């Protein structure tokens, strides 16, 4: 199993099993990831087949008679070693069906886990919090403290409350919050984004200079 693409943890277990994939669940952040199994299917029954599609390049492959899958398609077997074990001709029709069913299952599984992954994401937690009674109370406290006036332009009424820091997110102190009008709130975030971009560029330039 690869590391969790959300939190980079390598602690996970198989949550559910399907024909061609296992869905792994991260033990740290609960992120779900469909992963294709190493074999062709859950019930492999492979026989040795010969692919005569190209007479100038005949190849041997093990193909599953249950699903049509072939996991050694890019690594044909040796005629010298396995030639006497040939049982049937390679079925391109069944092989294409197997590939298509894998793609369909992969797409279906990602659609199934999409909503569950969102529900366990930080963004979902933040979104739910912003709609909560607890946040509305803190928001009103910040607006009252700032006399419902934008603390940046000092002209327009404050419509929104900005986080000066996210270190205490979900249990903010009043000093972590700042009342702003909508325009100033947007401009504040744009300025922060520009500062982060500049910081990243400076780090890249510093690493290039070291090289």
Buried (B, 14 or more C-beta within 10 A) or exposed (E): EEEBEBBEEEEBEEBBEBBBBBBBBBBEBBBBBBBEBEBBBBEBEBEBBBBEEEEEEEBBBBBBBBBBBBBBBEEBBEEEEBEEEBEEEBBEEBBEBBBEBBEEBBEEBBEBBEEBBEEBBEEEEBEEEEEEEEBEEBBEBBBEBBEEBBBBEEEBEBBBBBEEEEEEEEEBEEEBBBBBBEEBBEBBEEEEEEEEEEEEEEEEEEEEEEE
